[in-house]
Amino acid sequence: MTIPFNRLQMLGDEAKFIEQALANSHLMGDGGFTRKCHALLEQTLGVGRALLTTSCTHALEMAGLLLDLKPGDEVIVPSFTFVSTANAFVLRGARPVFADIRPDTLNLDERKVESLITERTRLIVPVHYAGVGCEMDTLLEIARRRGVAVVEDNAHGLFGRYRGRALGTFGSFSTLSFHETKNVSCGEGGALLVNDPRHVERAEIIREKGTNRSRFFRGMVDKYTWVDVGSSYVMSDLLAAFLYGQLLEHERIQSRRRALWETYHRELAGWAAAQGVSQPHVPAECEQAYHMYYLLMPSLEVRTRFIQQLRQQGINAVFHYLPLHVSDMGRTFGGQVGDCPVTESISDRLVRLPFFSTMTEQEQTTVLSAVRDFRC
Ligand SMILES: *Cc1c(COP(=O)(O)O)cnc(C)c1O
């Protein structure tokens, strides 16, 4: 038996909705299924406006355009994240300033943010790693006091909460990913959540190539024209049909992921303690989104052996982000080894176990016994 790291899930009416979209002869964006996804996200999360996009990366780019970022502006991002968290703003000429992460949650360390703020800082981008909320009270307080915007990269945290409030509803904007590896997916896709009502109209314009097409379709203007900058960020209704099938099943997806996560956590606790391996930490104020299950091994050498030993048994465990500050691009912004010591250490030691909502009990039992057989 081989156990992949991730497997595409089809849990509900994805195929039926795709057939309906074909029958509707409406494959371009903003059709019936897109509107259904928007309404579902707005109601479940309590956000003013949700807009499906072609990816989370594109939603982050939209945030950069909406904030009118200019060359020389500085954006504080964690070094331990996906490239797009930084690159979307670098496209606007902004300079990424890499902050280290907390050793417990692996989230942007709010205690290190303030000292990185300069006169040029425009934005802080927290990433809710693994779907566990960042320390938003402190981050929002710093941002408010220093006059800096907050955009949440919530690619991992859909349906997670911090102090009872949905992740993705704290920043002026937040972004979601529906990439195949995320909890809810349509292969490639994302969304921009707009929490500040003053930005809604312009977000619609930027998403529609800089035109006021959305207002035209609502009958609010009698012709549509070029009114601002923008690009083509609208998701096809065919993909939205697939996505709607998944979103309707989100409670089932989340509860299955929760059961798998809790089983890993409970069943590996004794082994981890004996081997000097750390398990994930979820603060009491966070209801996590169950995006992944990871372990922190004692060293890079142990992690390499661990991944190899599992692979020999057909189990695909993987490592995660390489520190952005010492990547080829990160170094061009002055990043150096030693700038973010927690990120550097975690990146070498973190390993993610196979984790997907269609994982069977037998598959998880196989992974558990293979992990428990490993000696550090
Ligand atoms: C997956 C991911 C992205 C990119 O998502 P796409 O939809 O593939 O563009 C961005 N940020 C984080 C933290 C991610 O995990």
The ligand as an SDF file (V2000), in Angstrom:
LIG
                    3D

 15 15  0  0  0  0  0  0  0  0999 V2000
   -1.1410   27.7270   -0.9230 C   0  0  0  0  0  0  0  0  0  0  0  0
   -0.6670   29.0210   -0.3930 C   0  0  0  0  0  0  0  0  0  0  0  0
   -0.6390   30.1970   -1.1660 C   0  0  0  0  0  0  0  0  0  0  0  0
   -0.8780   30.1990   -2.6510 C   0  0  0  0  0  0  0  0  0  0  0  0
   -2.1090   29.7480   -3.0200 O   0  0  0  0  0  0  0  0  0  0  0  0
   -2.4970   29.6540   -4.5670 P   0  0  0  0  0  0  0  0  0  0  0  0
   -3.9980   29.5500   -4.5310 O   0  0  0  0  0  0  0  0  0  0  0  0
   -1.8380   28.4140   -5.0900 O   0  0  0  0  0  0  0  0  0  0  0  0
   -2.0310   30.8920   -5.2480 O   0  0  0  0  0  0  0  0  0  0  0  0
   -0.2880   31.3880   -0.5670 C   0  0  0  0  0  0  0  0  0  0  0  0
    0.0310   31.4460    0.7340 N   0  0  0  0  0  0  0  0  0  0  0  0
    0.0430   30.3500    1.5070 C   0  0  0  0  0  0  0  0  0  0  0  0
    0.3850   30.4820    2.9600 C   0  0  0  0  0  0  0  0  0  0  0  0
   -0.2900   29.0990    0.9720 C   0  0  0  0  0  0  0  0  0  0  0  0
   -0.2440   28.0010    1.7340 O   0  0  0  0  0  0  0  0  0  0  0  0
  1  2  1  0
  2  3  1  0
  2 14  2  0
  3  4  1  0
  3 10  2  0
  4  5  1  0
  5  6  1  0
  6  7  2  0
  6  8  1  0
  6  9  1  0
 10 11  1  0
 11 12  2  0
 12 13  1  0
 12 14  1  0
 14 15  1  0
M  END
$$$$
